[in-house]
Amino acid sequence: MPLAVLPFPRIDPVLVSIGPFAIRWYALAYIAGILLGWAYARALIRSERLWGGPAPLAVVDFDDFIVWVTLGIILGGRTGYVLFYNFEHFVADPLEILKLWKGGMSFHGGFLGCVAAVVLFARTRGLSIPTIGDLTCAVAPIGIFLGRLANFINGELWGRPAADVPWAMVFPGAGPFPRHPSQLYEASLEGLALFVLLALAVQAGALRRPGLVVGLFACFYAVARSFCEFFREPDPQLGFLWGGMTMGMLLSVPLFLAGVGAIALKSWL
């Protein structure tokens, strides 16, 4: 038995409900993450010290990019979830793909959607792809942090049974066993810790070497996500995969390798 069991804070996932319309914490997490990230990116662009001179793009450029990256996050995240996590379900009922309010977003799919948005926008504007990628990755942990907190409020993506931690919780719908609050582990590592790491790198001059922040983000996120997967219950429709790994772990492998490649490239240049 665990040392103690903390009560799960039963926060209503719906903040405000007006007739058939509902404002959910999950949706607010996405909106707040985008807005706060936007404000932070604007501050970074305005700081000539971080770039060693004027930034290679204007604030108005990133203002326009927000629409592109928002679409990339939503379309990529949903597509990734459909393809990687529940393909058979959505093939049987394709209309379910449109029901975003039921949840179901993949970080790795969202990352690929962001990559597509960065490449397309940069080519359209004649801007540096690595530079826009660096700004996007520098601010992304804000949204990840808020998104994981929303997962916790929703009582979803809970952890594996915990027998030796004093902060185990019994999640609604997860059975009688106390579990790791893995959503909070992910919020702490993939969100807060990653944000601090990248902020320190930016202050140390990482933006002067385009692509370095992208590499650091990819490597640290992949490691943090893989670590947290040891405490997170695998998706029931998938379970454990090759070698006892989870889908989150498997998808983090190419992300980590891409990050190593990006960092190594900056070392050679």
DRENFIFI-423274 format. One line per field, with one value per residue: residue number from 1; residue in one letter; x negated, z, y negated of N, C-alpha, C in turn. Coordinates in pm, 1 decimal. Atoms other than C-alpha are relative to their C-alpha. Example, Ala and Ser with C-alpha at 12.3 -4.5 7.8 and 13.67 -1.06 7.14 Angstrom:
<recs>
n = [1 2]
res = [A S]
nxx = [-89.0 82.0]
nzz = [0.0 -6.0]
nyy = [119.0 119.0]
caxx = [-1230.0 -1367.0]
cazz = [780.0 714.0]
cayy = [450.0 106.0]
cxx = [-90.0 77.0]
czz = [0.0 73.0]
cyy = [-120.0 -109.0]
</recs>
This chain:
<recs>
n = [1 2 3 4 5 6 7 8 9 10 11 12 13 14 15 16 17 18 19 20 21 22 23 24 25 26 27 28 29 30 31 32 33 34 35 36 37 38 39 40 41 42 43 44 45 46 47 48 49 50 51 52 53 54 55 56 57 58 59 60 61 62 63 64 65 66 67 68 69 70 71 72 73 74 75 76 77 78 79 80 81 82 83 84 85 86 87 88 89 90 91 92 93 94 95 96 97 98 99 100 101 102 103 104 105 106 107 108 109 110 111 112 113 114 115 116 117 118 119 120 121 122 123 124 125 126 127 128 129 130 131 132 133 134 135 136 137 138 139 140 141 142 143 144 145 146 147 148 149 150 151 152 153 154 155 156 157 158 159 160 161 162 163 164 165 166 167 168 169 170 171 172 173 174 175 176 177 178 179 180 181 182 183 184 185 186 187 188 189 190 191 192 193 194 195 196 197 198 199 200 201 202 203 204 205 206 207 208 209 210 211 212 213 214 215 216 217 218 219 220 221 222 223 224 225 226 227 228 229 230 231 232 233 234 235 236 237 238 239 240 241 242 243 244 245 246 247 248 249 250 251 252 253 254 255 256 257 258 259 260 261 262 263 264 265 266 267 268 269]
res = [M P L A V L P F P R I D P V L V S I G P F A I R W Y A L A Y I A G I L L G W A Y A R A L I R S E R L W G G P A P L A V V D F D D F I V W V T L G I I L G G R T G Y V L F Y N F E H F V A D P L E I L K L W K G G M S F H G G F L G C V A A V V L F A R T R G L S I P T I G D L T C A V A P I G I F L G R L A N F I N G E L W G R P A A D V P W A M V F P G A G P F P R H P S Q L Y E A S L E G L A L F V L L A L A V Q A G A L R R P G L V V G L F A C F Y A V A R S F C E F F R E P D P Q L G F L W G G M T M G M L L S V P L F L A G V G A I A L K S W L]
nxx = [-84.1 76.6 17.2 -117.4 -76.6 -53.2 -129.0 5.3 -79.1 -103.7 -29.4 -86.4 71.2 -69.8 7.0 -127.1 -89.8 -115.2 -78.0 78.0 139.9 77.7 139.8 71.6 136.0 92.2 5.5 63.8 143.6 55.2 -8.5 94.0 134.8 32.5 9.2 118.5 115.2 5.2 55.2 140.2 75.6 12.8 103.4 128.9 33.1 33.6 125.1 115.0 111.1 -8.2 31.6 124.8 -41.4 -143.4 -46.7 -15.3 -140.5 -70.1 -109.1 -120.4 11.5 -45.0 -143.7 -67.3 31.9 -81.8 -112.1 54.8 42.9 -120.0 -56.4 92.2 -16.2 -129.6 -10.2 102.9 -27.3 -113.8 40.3 91.5 -76.0 -76.2 89.0 88.9 -57.7 -132.9 -31.5 -113.7 -122.4 -38.3 -34.3 -136.1 -92.8 82.2 -53.6 56.9 122.6 -35.2 -49.1 117.6 -35.0 9.0 140.2 72.9 102.0 132.6 105.8 91.8 -69.7 -1.1 135.6 15.3 -82.9 75.1 110.6 -58.7 -37.4 124.1 60.4 -84.9 -3.1 132.2 20.3 -91.2 49.8 143.5 65.8 81.0 -75.7 48.5 -28.3 -140.1 -8.5 54.1 -98.4 -114.5 37.8 27.9 -125.5 -88.4 -22.7 -109.7 -122.0 7.1 -26.5 -142.1 -74.0 7.5 -86.2 -137.7 -17.2 -20.0 -134.6 -93.6 12.6 34.3 143.0 49.2 120.3 -8.6 -19.2 114.8 -3.2 108.3 13.1 -103.1 -89.9 -83.9 -139.8 -97.9 -62.6 -133.5 -1.4 124.2 0.5 18.0 139.5 69.2 88.1 86.6 -56.0 102.0 -20.6 77.2 140.1 25.5 -7.0 122.1 119.7 -16.7 -41.7 75.2 144.2 43.6 -5.3 115.0 119.1 7.6 16.0 140.8 75.5 -25.5 75.4 142.4 31.4 -36.9 -71.0 98.2 37.4 -132.1 -21.2 48.7 -111.6 -81.1 67.5 -9.7 -139.7 -31.9 71.0 -46.9 -138.5 -2.8 47.3 -98.7 -121.1 28.1 7.9 -135.7 -76.9 15.7 -98.7 -129.6 -70.3 -9.4 -134.5 -57.5 -15.0 132.4 77.2 144.7 36.4 125.2 94.7 -59.8 -4.9 -130.2 1.5 69.0 143.8 42.2 -3.3 103.5 131.2 41.2 7.5 129.9 105.0 -4.8 57.8 145.0 50.5 -4.4 105.3 128.6 16.4 43.7 137.0 91.3 -1.6]
nzz = [0.0 1.2 -128.6 -21.7 122.6 4.3 71.2 131.2 -1.4 102.5 65.3 116.2 125.4 68.9 -80.1 15.7 94.5 37.8 92.5 57.2 13.5 -122.3 2.8 -76.7 -39.9 101.3 108.0 -53.1 -9.8 133.1 30.6 -85.9 40.8 124.1 -27.2 -81.8 85.0 94.8 -71.1 -31.0 125.4 35.8 -86.8 47.6 127.2 -26.0 -74.8 90.2 -70.0 17.7 138.3 39.2 95.0 30.7 29.0 144.4 40.4 -72.6 -86.7 80.7 66.3 -92.6 -18.6 108.7 -10.3 -104.7 63.9 64.9 -96.8 -68.7 87.9 -0.8 -126.2 -4.4 106.1 -20.9 -122.1 21.7 98.5 -66.1 -89.3 84.7 65.0 -91.3 -124.6 4.8 142.9 32.4 -48.7 86.7 131.5 -12.0 -13.7 35.0 -54.0 -132.9 13.7 -13.4 -135.0 -79.3 -139.4 -73.0 -29.8 95.1 72.9 -12.8 1.6 111.8 118.8 -8.0 31.6 145.7 54.8 -18.8 96.5 130.0 -3.5 3.4 133.8 98.6 -26.5 27.0 144.8 53.3 -36.4 24.3 -129.9 -39.0 -60.2 -135.5 -94.0 -41.4 -78.2 -133.1 -75.3 -28.2 -103.6 -124.0 -67.8 -3.7 -132.7 -70.3 37.7 -49.2 -143.2 -22.1 52.8 -95.0 -113.7 44.4 -4.5 -140.6 -36.9 66.7 -54.6 111.0 16.1 -134.6 -13.1 -37.0 -144.5 -80.3 -131.1 -86.5 -1.8 -87.9 72.2 91.3 4.8 65.9 103.8 41.4 121.6 15.4 -91.7 -142.5 -40.7 3.4 116.0 15.5 76.3 104.1 71.3 -69.9 30.7 134.7 -5.9 -64.8 80.1 140.0 2.7 -80.4 7.2 137.3 21.2 -68.0 75.1 125.0 -33.4 -33.1 124.6 75.6 -65.8 24.2 139.1 91.2 117.9 99.4 75.9 40.9 -1.7 -124.6 -93.8 49.1 -38.6 -144.9 -29.9 43.5 -84.6 -138.7 -5.4 23.2 -122.1 -105.8 31.4 -17.6 -144.4 -56.1 47.4 -95.4 -106.3 63.2 49.3 146.8 55.9 -7.6 131.0 50.3 -98.9 19.9 135.8 17.7 -109.1 -117.8 15.5 31.7 123.0 -27.8 2.8 137.2 79.1 -49.5 51.1 114.0 -43.0 -66.3 101.6 76.2 -84.9 -3.0 129.9 6.3 -86.3 61.3 115.9 -46.9 -49.3 113.3 78.9]
nyy = [120.3 122.8 65.2 84.7 24.5 135.2 7.2 64.5 123.9 -13.2 127.6 -20.3 28.2 109.8 122.2 70.5 -64.7 81.6 -81.8 -109.9 40.8 -16.7 41.6 -100.4 32.1 -51.9 98.4 120.3 -26.5 22.8 143.3 72.3 -37.0 71.1 143.6 26.1 -27.1 111.4 116.0 -28.0 6.5 141.7 56.9 -49.9 66.2 140.6 9.9 -8.2 -64.6 -144.3 -31.7 65.0 102.1 -13.3 -135.8 -23.5 12.0 105.3 -43.7 -19.1 -130.1 -104.1 20.5 -70.5 -142.4 -62.5 -70.2 -118.7 -99.7 -49.0 -103.1 -112.7 -71.8 -68.6 -100.6 -101.3 -74.6 -90.6 -100.7 -91.4 -87.4 -92.9 -96.2 -71.1 -49.1 -62.4 1.9 -86.9 63.5 111.5 -54.8 -51.7 112.6 117.4 125.2 19.2 80.2 141.1 28.1 33.5 24.4 -126.3 -25.2 -82.3 74.8 -58.6 100.4 -21.6 47.3 145.4 47.7 -7.1 106.4 125.6 -0.4 33.6 142.0 78.5 -8.4 67.1 144.0 57.1 6.6 101.1 133.1 12.5 8.9 -114.9 -109.3 -30.5 108.5 -9.2 -122.1 27.6 78.4 -86.9 -96.1 72.1 33.9 -116.9 -59.3 68.4 -71.4 -137.2 7.0 23.7 -114.4 -111.4 33.9 -25.5 -145.5 -36.0 44.6 -90.3 -135.0 -89.3 -30.4 -22.8 -80.6 -140.8 -19.5 40.9 -65.1 46.5 145.6 57.8 89.5 -77.4 43.5 -86.3 81.4 -44.6 -80.9 -76.2 -112.4 31.1 6.4 129.8 7.4 116.0 112.9 14.8 126.8 102.6 -26.8 50.9 146.6 48.3 -25.3 40.9 140.1 95.8 -21.8 26.0 145.4 60.3 -37.8 74.7 141.6 18.5 -10.9 122.8 106.8 -25.2 30.6 -108.9 49.9 43.8 -119.9 -50.7 -143.8 -59.3 -12.4 -112.3 -122.7 -16.5 -31.9 -136.5 -96.5 0.7 -46.6 -144.1 -66.7 22.9 -75.1 -141.9 -23.8 6.8 -114.7 -110.2 19.7 25.7 -118.5 1.8 11.3 -135.4 -62.9 -36.5 -74.4 3.3 -37.4 -71.8 6.9 60.9 144.7 58.0 78.2 124.8 -26.5 -30.1 121.7 90.7 -41.0 83.0 139.8 16.5 -8.3 125.1 103.2 -20.3 43.9 145.7 53.0 -33.9 86.5 131.5 -13.5 -9.1 123.6]
caxx = [0.0 -116.2 -239.6 59.4 327.9 402.0 759.2 800.1 911.1 1238.3 1229.4 1508.3 1344.7 1605.1 1534.5 1850.6 2151.5 2412.4 2678.7 2514.5 2189.0 1916.5 1580.0 1341.4 1014.2 850.5 942.6 837.5 498.6 438.7 554.7 353.2 46.1 59.4 118.6 -151.8 -395.2 -316.7 -391.2 -717.3 -830.2 -762.8 -981.4 -1260.9 -1244.4 -1267.8 -1580.8 -1878.2 -2118.4 -1992.9 -2058.5 -2380.7 -2199.7 -1855.3 -1656.8 -1640.6 -1263.3 -1018.8 -758.9 -487.3 -624.8 -571.2 -230.2 -130.3 -296.6 -71.8 220.1 2.0 -141.9 198.9 332.8 19.2 66.2 433.7 418.1 90.1 187.4 518.4 373.8 96.7 346.0 558.0 260.1 47.2 292.4 639.8 638.5 886.6 1140.9 1134.1 1137.7 1457.3 1614.0 1433.4 1669.8 1513.7 1199.3 1382.3 1496.4 1196.9 1389.1 1372.3 993.8 726.6 418.0 66.3 -233.6 -454.4 -189.8 -157.0 -535.1 -532.8 -245.1 -454.7 -749.1 -526.8 -395.4 -748.7 -876.0 -578.7 -564.1 -939.4 -945.5 -645.5 -811.0 -1170.5 -1272.2 -1512.8 -1350.4 -1583.6 -1526.0 -1148.1 -1187.5 -1400.8 -1141.4 -862.3 -1051.2 -1156.0 -792.5 -639.9 -698.5 -448.3 -170.7 -294.3 -288.3 66.1 183.8 58.8 230.5 551.7 498.9 478.3 797.2 972.5 854.9 707.3 370.8 326.9 24.3 -48.8 41.7 -186.9 -278.5 -564.2 -494.9 -305.8 -134.4 50.4 409.9 718.0 833.8 1202.3 1256.2 912.6 1016.5 956.7 577.3 380.1 176.7 -109.0 15.5 -193.8 -31.9 -202.0 -533.8 -504.5 -399.1 -707.4 -962.5 -826.3 -688.5 -855.5 -1202.4 -1226.2 -1119.3 -1391.1 -1655.9 -1572.7 -1542.9 -1893.4 -2021.8 -1859.7 -2014.4 -2352.2 -2323.8 -2160.7 -1949.9 -2269.4 -2317.1 -1993.8 -1865.9 -2036.2 -1723.1 -1530.3 -1791.5 -1792.5 -1412.8 -1388.3 -1651.8 -1529.0 -1161.7 -1230.9 -1424.1 -1169.2 -874.9 -1039.3 -1115.9 -757.9 -625.4 -764.2 -503.2 -218.5 38.7 17.2 316.6 558.1 608.9 231.7 83.0 -286.5 -456.1 -792.8 -1027.2 -781.6 -800.9 -500.7 -397.9 -520.7 -865.4 -884.6 -786.0 -1044.2 -1332.9 -1334.0 -1267.9 -1578.0 -1791.7 -1673.7 -1766.2 -2113.2 -2158.6 -2055.9 -2294.8 -2580.5 -2523.1 -2560.1 -2885.3 -3031.5 -2934.9]
cazz = [0.0 -65.1 221.3 178.1 -71.7 -164.0 -260.9 -627.3 -659.1 -842.9 -1052.1 -1306.8 -1653.7 -1775.8 -1649.8 -1784.6 -1955.8 -2143.4 -2298.6 -2540.4 -2534.7 -2282.3 -2208.8 -2094.1 -1907.5 -2181.5 -2449.5 -2226.9 -2175.9 -2551.1 -2585.4 -2287.4 -2400.9 -2746.2 -2613.5 -2345.3 -2591.3 -2840.9 -2582.2 -2480.7 -2841.2 -2905.9 -2606.7 -2738.3 -3083.4 -2936.9 -2731.9 -2957.6 -2689.8 -2740.5 -3114.2 -3111.5 -3303.5 -3461.4 -3478.5 -3825.1 -3826.1 -3715.7 -3442.8 -3705.8 -3880.3 -3569.6 -3520.2 -3858.9 -3784.3 -3482.7 -3709.3 -3900.3 -3593.1 -3423.2 -3722.1 -3721.8 -3355.4 -3392.9 -3726.8 -3651.7 -3298.9 -3406.4 -3710.7 -3497.7 -3244.5 -3519.6 -3688.7 -3388.2 -3109.0 -3228.9 -3603.5 -3615.0 -3408.6 -3638.7 -3954.7 -3829.8 -3754.1 -3943.8 -3809.5 -3466.9 -3600.6 -3596.2 -3233.9 -3078.3 -2760.8 -2668.9 -2643.0 -2827.9 -2928.7 -2987.7 -2891.8 -3155.4 -3420.6 -3300.6 -3323.4 -3684.5 -3752.3 -3608.3 -3826.2 -4134.4 -4029.2 -3971.4 -4308.1 -4508.2 -4336.9 -4357.8 -4728.6 -4792.2 -4615.8 -4715.3 -4349.9 -4177.7 -4102.8 -3807.2 -3652.5 -3652.1 -3527.4 -3237.7 -3132.9 -3156.7 -2944.1 -2689.0 -2613.0 -2661.3 -2301.8 -2181.7 -2373.8 -2275.9 -1908.0 -1924.7 -2136.3 -1884.5 -1602.9 -1807.9 -1847.9 -1469.7 -1422.3 -1671.9 -1478.1 -1795.0 -1894.3 -1536.8 -1406.1 -1325.5 -984.8 -716.0 -401.3 -262.0 -299.5 -54.4 -327.0 -504.3 -606.2 -698.0 -1029.3 -1127.5 -1381.9 -1322.7 -1075.4 -700.8 -707.5 -610.3 -906.7 -994.8 -1095.8 -1410.9 -1567.4 -1300.6 -1361.6 -1728.3 -1652.6 -1431.9 -1668.9 -2020.4 -1929.0 -1642.9 -1646.6 -2026.1 -2026.4 -1772.8 -1967.0 -2294.5 -2129.0 -1986.9 -2327.5 -2491.9 -2234.1 -2304.1 -2675.2 -2829.8 -3065.4 -3236.5 -3360.4 -3550.6 -3492.9 -3157.2 -2950.3 -3170.9 -3103.1 -2729.2 -2718.5 -2913.7 -2703.4 -2361.6 -2441.7 -2575.7 -2261.0 -2025.6 -2204.0 -2206.5 -1834.0 -1752.5 -1959.0 -1692.7 -1456.0 -1704.0 -1780.4 -2150.5 -2368.3 -2321.1 -2693.8 -2741.4 -2417.3 -2413.2 -2749.0 -2870.8 -2583.8 -2323.9 -2462.2 -2497.8 -2805.2 -2638.4 -2593.0 -2948.9 -3099.1 -2882.8 -3033.9 -3375.7 -3202.4 -2985.5 -3284.0 -3478.0 -3181.5 -3158.4 -3529.9 -3497.1 -3206.8 -3382.0 -3695.1 -3497.2 -3347.7 -3690.2 -3838.8]
cayy = [0.0 -355.7 -567.3 -798.1 -883.9 -1243.2 -1328.6 -1406.9 -1772.1 -1734.0 -2050.8 -2070.4 -2038.4 -2290.2 -2640.8 -2802.9 -2647.7 -2852.7 -2633.8 -2391.4 -2588.0 -2512.6 -2670.8 -2398.9 -2428.4 -2221.0 -2473.0 -2762.4 -2595.3 -2598.0 -2958.7 -3083.1 -2890.9 -3047.5 -3399.2 -3382.4 -3224.4 -3498.0 -3767.7 -3599.7 -3562.0 -3930.6 -4018.8 -3797.3 -3955.1 -4304.6 -4225.3 -4306.2 -4178.6 -3822.7 -3838.4 -4039.7 -4311.7 -4351.8 -4029.3 -3867.2 -3909.4 -4175.5 -4148.7 -4181.8 -3871.8 -3662.0 -3820.7 -3681.8 -3347.8 -3286.1 -3192.2 -2947.2 -2777.9 -2756.1 -2565.9 -2351.1 -2259.9 -2171.1 -1990.6 -1816.8 -1721.3 -1574.0 -1397.5 -1250.3 -1117.2 -961.8 -793.6 -696.8 -625.6 -524.2 -468.7 -180.4 -371.6 -674.0 -465.1 -303.0 -644.0 -925.6 -1193.8 -1139.5 -1308.2 -1641.7 -1610.1 -1782.4 -1861.7 -1493.2 -1520.8 -1329.4 -1528.0 -1399.2 -1611.7 -1450.9 -1514.0 -1872.2 -1910.8 -1793.8 -2034.0 -2316.9 -2214.1 -2229.8 -2572.2 -2703.4 -2581.1 -2706.6 -3045.8 -3104.4 -3024.2 -3245.9 -3541.7 -3470.8 -3428.9 -3189.5 -2854.3 -2775.4 -3118.5 -3085.7 -2730.9 -2853.0 -3109.6 -2852.8 -2600.4 -2864.1 -2945.1 -2598.3 -2476.6 -2736.6 -2564.5 -2218.4 -2314.3 -2448.7 -2156.3 -1900.4 -2088.2 -2070.2 -1693.3 -1671.0 -1873.9 -1646.5 -1341.7 -1188.9 -1041.3 -923.7 -737.6 -377.9 -230.7 -371.7 -182.2 -385.7 -757.9 -981.3 -1179.3 -896.7 -969.7 -771.4 -913.1 -902.1 -626.0 -472.1 -206.0 -181.7 -188.7 -500.7 -618.6 -850.4 -1198.8 -1164.3 -1470.2 -1682.5 -1507.8 -1598.1 -1955.6 -1992.2 -1837.5 -1890.9 -2232.6 -2416.6 -2256.7 -2272.3 -2637.7 -2726.6 -2533.7 -2704.8 -3046.3 -3005.1 -2895.1 -3197.6 -3430.5 -3266.9 -3352.0 -3043.5 -3256.5 -3371.6 -3015.1 -2939.7 -2590.2 -2533.5 -2599.0 -2355.6 -2087.7 -2148.3 -2140.7 -1814.5 -1636.2 -1747.5 -1691.8 -1342.1 -1247.5 -1406.3 -1245.3 -903.1 -930.6 -1031.7 -741.2 -504.1 -649.6 -701.8 -434.5 -337.0 -415.9 -122.7 -67.9 -30.4 97.6 175.5 208.7 334.6 418.8 294.2 -58.8 -287.6 -482.3 -801.9 -647.8 -516.1 -850.3 -1026.1 -826.9 -998.9 -1331.7 -1284.2 -1182.4 -1487.0 -1705.5 -1553.0 -1613.4 -1978.3 -2038.0 -1857.3 -2062.7 -2384.2 -2250.3 -2188.8 -2525.1]
cxx = [-86.8 -6.7 120.5 70.8 57.2 134.9 -17.4 86.4 101.8 41.2 83.4 -77.6 62.5 -1.2 133.4 82.6 121.5 79.7 -84.0 -148.9 -71.8 -142.6 -75.2 -141.2 -100.0 -15.2 -69.3 -150.5 -67.4 -2.7 -101.7 -143.9 -44.4 -19.4 -124.5 -128.1 -22.4 -64.6 -148.0 -86.2 -20.0 -109.1 -139.2 -43.9 -47.6 -134.8 -119.8 -119.0 -0.7 -43.4 -137.0 23.4 148.6 36.5 20.9 144.9 64.0 110.6 124.7 -4.4 50.4 147.9 78.9 -19.4 90.0 116.5 -47.8 -32.8 118.3 65.9 -89.3 15.5 127.8 8.0 -102.2 27.4 112.7 -35.9 -92.9 72.8 76.5 -91.6 -77.1 71.0 134.3 51.0 124.5 132.5 47.0 29.9 143.7 102.6 -76.3 52.0 -53.9 -126.0 29.1 39.9 -116.9 31.9 -2.7 -143.7 -64.8 -94.1 -134.7 -105.1 -87.6 64.0 5.1 -135.2 -23.3 85.2 -67.4 -115.6 50.8 36.4 -122.8 -58.0 82.3 0.6 -133.4 -24.7 89.5 -54.4 -148.2 -79.7 -77.4 86.0 -52.0 32.9 144.0 21.9 -50.5 100.5 119.0 -31.7 -25.8 127.4 90.5 20.9 110.7 130.9 0.8 34.8 149.4 84.4 -1.9 81.9 146.2 28.8 28.1 140.2 105.2 -3.5 -31.4 -151.2 -65.2 -119.0 26.4 24.1 -127.8 11.9 -100.3 -19.6 113.8 97.7 86.4 145.5 86.4 76.0 138.1 -8.1 -122.8 -7.2 -34.2 -144.0 -54.6 -104.0 -90.9 77.1 -97.5 18.0 -82.5 -149.5 -34.6 5.1 -129.8 -122.1 12.3 37.3 -95.5 -151.1 -53.8 1.4 -122.0 -128.5 -16.3 -16.4 -145.4 -86.4 15.7 -79.6 -150.2 -38.6 38.8 69.0 -95.8 -49.8 128.9 6.6 -42.1 112.9 91.5 -61.4 9.3 141.8 30.1 -65.6 59.1 143.6 5.0 -42.3 104.0 126.0 -21.8 -8.1 139.7 85.8 -14.4 102.6 141.6 60.5 10.5 145.6 61.6 12.4 -133.4 -76.2 -148.9 -32.1 -134.8 -92.5 54.7 5.9 143.8 -11.0 -73.9 -150.8 -49.4 -4.5 -107.2 -139.0 -41.3 -8.3 -134.7 -112.6 -3.9 -61.6 -151.0 -61.6 -5.0 -111.2 -137.7 -27.5 -48.8 -143.3 -99.3 -10.4 -89.8]
czz = [0.0 138.1 34.4 -132.9 7.4 -70.6 -134.0 3.3 -113.1 -51.9 -124.6 -126.6 -79.9 91.2 0.2 -104.2 -22.5 -104.5 -52.9 -9.7 134.4 -23.1 94.3 34.1 -106.4 -115.2 46.0 12.1 -133.9 -32.0 81.2 -38.2 -124.3 26.2 81.8 -80.1 -101.4 66.3 30.8 -125.2 -44.3 84.0 -44.8 -127.3 23.9 70.0 -92.6 66.0 -24.5 -139.6 -43.0 -101.5 -25.1 -32.5 -150.1 -46.5 86.9 86.7 -81.5 -74.6 91.5 31.5 -105.6 11.4 99.7 -60.0 -60.8 102.9 79.7 -82.0 -1.9 124.1 -1.5 -103.3 18.7 121.8 -18.2 -98.2 63.4 91.5 -80.8 -54.3 100.1 113.5 -14.1 -143.5 -32.9 42.5 -96.2 -142.7 0.9 7.9 -27.1 56.7 139.9 -4.5 26.0 141.8 95.2 147.5 83.8 37.9 -107.0 -86.2 29.0 -2.6 -123.3 -133.0 -4.4 -33.3 -150.5 -69.2 12.3 -98.7 -138.7 -6.3 -10.0 -140.7 -101.7 20.2 -34.2 -149.7 -63.8 23.5 -31.2 128.3 29.3 69.4 140.4 102.3 49.7 82.2 141.7 86.1 39.9 112.9 133.8 79.4 19.6 139.7 80.2 -27.3 50.9 148.5 27.5 -49.0 94.3 125.6 -36.2 -3.7 142.0 45.9 -59.9 59.4 -105.8 -6.9 135.6 0.5 32.6 151.0 77.8 139.5 97.9 -1.9 82.9 -70.4 -102.4 11.2 -65.5 -99.5 -35.3 -130.8 -19.7 95.3 141.9 42.6 -3.1 -111.6 6.3 -71.6 -111.7 -81.1 62.8 -18.1 -136.6 -4.0 56.2 -89.7 -143.0 -12.0 72.8 -15.5 -139.3 -30.3 63.0 -75.7 -126.6 25.3 34.0 -125.8 -84.6 59.4 -24.4 -146.1 -100.8 -126.9 -108.1 -85.4 -41.7 -7.2 130.0 100.5 -41.7 44.4 148.4 41.5 -31.6 91.6 140.5 7.7 -15.1 124.9 111.8 -23.1 23.1 147.7 61.3 -43.0 92.5 112.5 -54.8 -51.9 -152.6 -45.3 -10.2 -134.7 -59.2 97.0 -22.7 -138.5 0.7 119.5 126.5 -5.9 -27.5 -129.8 21.2 -3.3 -143.1 -85.9 43.6 -53.4 -121.2 36.0 65.8 -102.8 -85.9 80.7 7.1 -130.6 -11.3 84.3 -59.7 -120.6 41.3 51.2 -113.4 -76.7 62.5]
cyy = [-124.1 -60.8 -85.2 -16.0 -140.2 1.2 -69.0 -126.1 -0.2 -138.5 29.0 -34.2 -114.4 -121.7 -72.8 74.2 -89.1 77.5 114.2 -31.8 8.6 -47.6 92.9 -47.2 44.4 -99.3 -127.7 18.3 -24.6 -149.6 -79.2 30.7 -73.8 -149.1 -34.3 24.9 -111.1 -122.6 20.2 -9.3 -144.8 -66.8 45.6 -70.6 -143.1 -17.0 20.1 70.2 150.7 43.4 -53.3 -109.1 14.1 144.7 17.3 6.1 -106.6 60.1 29.4 133.1 111.2 -15.3 77.0 151.6 72.3 78.3 131.3 108.3 54.7 110.7 124.2 85.2 83.7 112.0 111.4 85.9 99.6 111.3 103.0 96.6 105.3 109.6 85.9 73.1 72.2 9.2 81.6 -61.8 -107.8 44.9 50.1 -112.2 -130.6 -131.9 -29.8 -85.7 -147.8 -37.9 -24.6 -17.5 127.6 33.4 84.9 -82.7 66.0 -109.7 15.5 -40.0 -151.5 -59.1 1.4 -106.3 -135.0 -9.7 -39.7 -147.8 -88.8 -3.2 -78.2 -151.2 -64.8 -13.3 -105.6 -140.2 -20.4 -14.7 128.6 105.4 32.6 -108.5 5.6 126.2 -19.8 -76.2 86.9 97.3 -68.9 -26.2 121.1 58.9 -67.7 73.6 142.9 4.4 -15.7 117.3 118.6 -28.8 24.8 149.7 45.9 -38.2 93.3 140.7 102.3 18.5 23.9 96.1 145.5 11.7 -28.7 59.3 -60.1 -151.4 -59.6 -91.9 74.9 -44.6 107.3 -86.4 54.6 79.1 85.2 118.3 -41.7 -23.6 -142.7 0.7 -122.7 -112.0 -37.5 -127.9 -112.3 22.0 -60.7 -152.9 -56.7 14.3 -52.5 -147.3 -90.6 16.4 -30.8 -149.5 -68.0 30.6 -84.0 -149.3 -30.5 5.8 -126.1 -116.2 14.4 -21.8 105.2 -50.3 -49.1 116.5 70.2 151.6 66.2 19.9 114.7 132.4 27.7 39.6 146.4 102.7 5.3 50.1 151.3 76.8 -13.5 82.2 149.9 35.8 2.8 118.2 121.0 -8.5 -18.3 129.9 -6.6 -13.4 140.2 68.8 44.2 89.4 -17.3 54.5 72.0 -20.7 -62.0 -151.4 -45.0 -78.6 -132.6 15.1 19.9 -126.3 -99.6 35.8 -82.7 -148.6 -27.5 0.4 -126.8 -114.3 10.3 -47.9 -151.2 -62.4 26.5 -89.7 -137.4 4.1 0.8 -130.4 -107.3]
</recs>
